[in-house]
Amino acid sequence: MKTIWSLVWIFWLGFFGKSFGQNYSTLRDGDWSSQNVWKRQTICPAPNWGSVNDSNHPQVPPTSSSWPDCAITVTISHQITKSDQATFSSKFKSLKITQGAKLNFVSNKTITVTNNSYGAVELIVDGGTLEVYDLEISNGAKLKVINGGRVIVRRNLSTGGNSSLIELDATSSLEVKNEFKLAGSSADVKLSGTFSATTLTNTGSTSNHLQLLPDSQGTVKFLSLVGSTTSTLSGKLNVTNDFTLEGSASASVSGSGTFTVNGSSEIKSSTSFPIEGNAQLKGDLTIKGNASVLANGNLLVGGITNLEGSASIGIPGFATFEKDVILKGGGTHLQVSGEGDVLIKGDLAKPQYSGSISVLNKGQLVICNDRVNGTKSGAYPPTTHTNMNIAPSPAYYGGCRILPVEFADFEAQYIPAQRAGVLTWSTLKEWENSHFEIERSVNDVKSWEVIGKVEGAGYSETPLKYSFEDKSLIASGGSHFYRIKQVDFNGKFIYSNTEAIQANPLEGSNPWTAYPVPSTRNERVEIKLLRPESYHDEPIFVTVSSMTGLTETYQYSSPSILSRDLPEAIKTRSQGIYILKIQWGDTVQQLKLIIQ
C-alpha cells in the first residue's frame, strides 16, 4: 500500500504541478513549417481561450513562442529543413535527431539554444546530422553529439551565458567552418570524437573548461587560449598555423595527449603550460612575462626559442630544440632536473649577469648537433657566468660528449602476425659497455618501465647489432614508446632516441581491459572496450568492490563515457586490490585492479 500511495502522490504532483509535455515527431521528409511533416501528441492543459484541440493550437513545434504552456520535446527521424531563425528557449525542452535523420537550417542566421522555466534545453544529435550556419549554446543549454552523430556549422559555434555544455562522443564528428569559441563563464566542452575548426578559442570571464579527451582527434588552423580558462589536451590536436596561450589561462598536455603546432607558439602573461605527453612545436616558441612551461613528457621545438621577462621552462622529461635557445630577460630561467634529457642543436645564450640556468640531479643538457653521435658543439654560457647552477656528475652540461658507446641507429617495428614489437639497434664502437636496458612507456612518454636487458660487448671497435622482442604488448593496444638505456661498467648511462609503435587491440574472449596493473594512487587506469561489437546500446553497470567488502556502483550510457569517467572515480582510492564487475545486457565481466 505504501508503494501505491507513493505512485499516486507522484502522479498528483505531476498533474497539479503542470509537469506536462507536448511531443512532436516527424512522419516524413519536408520543411519544419509543414503541418503534414509532424505527428503531435497533445497532453498540455487547455488554454483559457479554448479547448486543447482548438485550431489555434500549434500544429508544428514552436521554438520561441510562449504557447503552449508546457514543455516541448521534438524527435526528428527524417530529412527536415528549416528556413527561418530560431531560438530554442521559452517552452522548449529537447530536440533529438536520430540515426540517419538530418535537420538543416538553410538560412544564414543564428540558431540559439538556451534555457527556460523547464530547465536547460537539450539539443541531442543521436546518430543523425545537424547542419546550421551559426549556433550558440548558452545559459546552461546542452549540445550532445553521440552514437555516430554529425554536426556541421557553416560559420561559428559558440557558448555563452553561464554553464553551457557541449559533448562529442568518440564515435561522432563536429565540423566548424570558421570559429569554435568558448565564451561566457563556466562553459564545459568535452570532445572525444573527430572535430575541426578554422579557429578554436577558449576565452570568457571565469572557469571555462575545454577538454580534449583521449579518443579525440582534432585539426584547427589557429588555437587561442586566453582569459582565466582551463584547457586539457588528452587526445590528438593538430594546429596547422599558430598557437597562443595568454592571460591567466592554463593549458596542459596529459600523458595520452599529442599536441602539434606547425606555426609559431606564444606563451605569455601569467599562464602555465605543463606537458606530460607529446608536444611538437615546429615553429618558433616565445615564452614571456611570468609564463612557465614544464616539460615532463616529450617536447620538440623546431624553431628558435626565446625566453623573455621572467619566463621559465623546466624540463624533467625529454626535449629537443632544433635551433637556438635564448634567455633575454633578467628573470628568465631554464632548468633541467630529475632525469631530464635535453638537446639543443643550435646555440644556448643568456646575459652574463642575468637569467639563470640549472642542471640538477641526473639532468643532461647537451648543446650539440646530435644527442648521441654529435660532432659539432654549439655555443653556450660558461659556468662562471652569474646564476649558473650545475650539479656534479651524473648531471651533464656542455657540448658534444665523448661517449663510451656510439649508437648507429635504433628502430622499432610492429609485427601484427606475432603481435610483438621488435627493436633493433646497432653501435659503431663500444668502450666499457656493461649492458642495455630496454624501457617502455604506453600511451605517453613519462611512465617508463624496464621490460628487458641485453648484455653489451664491453669493448669493440667494429659495428655490432642488437635486438629485443617485446611480446607483452598491452591488451588494449595503442602507442608503445621505447628507448634504450646504455649502462657502463661504472654505472653511468646514456639514452637512445625514443621510438614508437602503434599496436592493435588484442583479439580475445574478454571485451574489456584495464591497464596498467598494478598502478599507483592518483595514476589514471585506462579502462577500454576491446570488442565494440559486443555492446548493443545497453546501459552499463560497474560495481567496484574492495577486499574489505565495500562496494560502489556506477551507471554509464556508453563505453566512451565509462572510459572517460570511471578512471577519474577510482584513481584516488587507497592502496589495495579492487574487483570491477562490468555488466551490460546479459554479459558480465570482472577485472582486477591493484593500487600500490
GUVOZA-943139 format. One record per residue (C-alpha): residue in one letter; z, x, y. Coordinates in steps of 0.5 Angstrom, whole numbers, plus 500, padded with zeros to 3 digits. Each point is the difference from the previous one (the first is absolute). Layout:
BEGIN
AZXY...
END
This chain:
BEGIN
M500500500K501506505T493502499I497494501W504499507S498507502L493498499V501493504W503504505I494505501F495494500W505496505L500507505G492501499F499492502F504499505G500507503K492499500S498506496F493497499G494503499Q493499500N495504495Y493501501S495503495T492501500L496496496R493503501D497506505G499498507D503500507W507499502S499495504S496495495Q505495497N496500493V502507499W507498500K505497495R506497503Q507499497T504496506I507500499C502500507P504495504A497494503P498501507N504496505W493497503G497498493S500501492V500506496N492498499D499499507S493502501N502505506H504504494P497507500Q494500494V499507501P506506500P502500508T502507501S504500507S501492502S507497499W498495496P501498494D508501500C501504494A498507497I492501498T498504495V493502498T496502494I493503500S496500494H493500502Q496504506I502497506T498502507K504498507S497501507D505499505Q506504502A506498496T508502501F504498494S506498503S503493501K501497494F496505495K504503494S495503496L493502499K497502493I493503498T500500492Q496504495G492500502A501496506K499502508L502498507N495503505F502499507V493501503S501500508N502506503K507497502T507502499I504497494T507500501V506499494T507498503N506496498N503493502S505496498Y499500493G500508500A495506499V493498499E497503494L493502499I499502493V494503497D501499493G493503497G496497505T497502506L501499507E496502506V502500507Y498503507D507501503L506499496E507500503I506499495S506499505N507498500G502500493A494498497K497503494L494502497K500502493V493502496I502500493N496500493G493503502G500496507R496503505V501500508I494501505V502501507R494501504R503503506N508500501L506499495S507500504T507498499G504497506G507497502N505501495S501502493S493498497L498502493I493503497E500501493L494503496D501501492A497505496T494496498S498498507S496502506L500500507E495502505V501500507K493502504N504502507E508501501F505498495K506500504L508499499A503497507G506496502S506502496S503500493A493499497D499502493V494502497K499502492L494503498S498501492G493499500T494502503F499500507S496503506A500499508T497504506T507501503L507499496T505499506N508500499T503498506G504495504S508500502T504501494S500500493N493499498H499503493L493502497Q501501492L494503496L503499493P498505494D494496498S497499507Q493504502G498499507T495503505V500500507K497503506F506501504L507500499S505499505L508499499V504499506G506497504S506499495T497498494T500503493S494501495T501502493L494503496S501500493G492499498K494503502L498500507N493503503V500501507T493501502N501502507D507501504F507499499T505499505L508500499E504499506G506496504S506500495A496498494S501502494A495501494S500503493V496502494S504498494G500504493S494496498G496500506T494503502F498501508T494503502V497500507N493503502G501501507S506502504S507499500E505499505I508499499K504500507S505497504S507499495T496498494S501502493F495501494P503502493I495502495E503499492G493499498N493503501A497500508Q494503501L499501508K493503500G499501508D505503505L507498500T504499506I508499500K503500507G506497503N506499496A496498494S501503493V496501493L504501494A495502494N504499494G493499496N493503500L498501507L493502502V498501508G492502500G500502508I505503505T507498500N503500507L508499501E502498507G506499504S506499495A496498494S502502493I497501493G504501494I497502493P504500494G494498496F492503499A496500506T493504502F498501507E492502500K501502507D505503506V507497501I502501507L507499503K499498507G507497503G507504500G503495496T495500494H502501493L496502494Q505500493V498502493S506498496G502499492E494502496G495498506D494504499V496500506L493504501I497501507K493502499G499502508D505503505L507498501A502500507K506499504P503503507Q504506500Y507497503S499492498G498496494S503501493I498502493S505499494V498502493L506498496N503500492K494502496G494498505Q494503500L496501507V493503499I495502505C494502496N493497498D503498493R506498497V500505494N494504501G500501507T496507503K501498508S506499503G501496507A504502506Y507498500P506501504P504506498T507498498T503504506H498494505T505495502N502495495M497502494N505499494I497503494A504499493P501506496S495500493P498496497A498497506Y494503503Y497500507G494504502G492502498C497500493R504502495I499505494L502496494P501502493V495495497E494499504F497493498A493499499D499492499F504494498E497494497A503493498Q496495496Y501494497I497498492P500493499A499500493Q506504499R504497506A502507502G500505506V497506498L502506505T496507500W501506505S499507500T502506503L497506502K506505500E507500498W506504501E507499497N498492499S505497495H497493500F497494503E504493500I496494501E502495505R498493500S501494505V498493499N497496506D503504505V501508501K507500501S503498493W499507497E502501492V499506496I496497494G498506496K500508500V494505499E502508499G497505504A497506498G504504504Y495506502S493499501E494503504T495495497P499493500L504495496K499493498Y506495499S500492498F505495499E499493498D504494502K500494495S506497503L497496506I504494503A498494496S498496507G495506502G499502507S500506503H503506497F501506504Y500507497R502507503I501507496K507504502Q499507498V506504499D501507500F505504495N505501506G500492501K495500507F495495499I494497504Y496493499S493499499N496495504T501492498E495497495A500493498I497495495Q499492500A503497493N498494497P506495498L502500493E497495496G506498495S503494498N505499506P497497506W506503505T502507501A506503504Y500508503P503505501V505499494P505503502S501499507T505502506R503495504N496498506E494502497R495495499V498498493E493497499I499494496K493499498L496495496L495504496R496494497P499495505E496495495S507499497Y502496506H498493502D503498507E506498497P507501503I503507498F508500499V503507500T507501497V504506502S506502495S504506501M504503494T507496503G497493499L498499507T493496501E496498505T493496500Y494500505Q494496500Y493502502S494496501S495506498P500507497S499503507I506497503L504502495S497508500R502500508D507496500L503502493P501507501E503499507A505496497I502504494K500507504T506500503R504498493S505505498Q499505494G500497493I495497495Y496493502I496496496L495496503K498494497I493497503Q498493498W493496501G498494496D501501493T500508501V507504500Q500508501Q506505501L500506504K506505500L502504507I504506500I503501507Q503507501
END
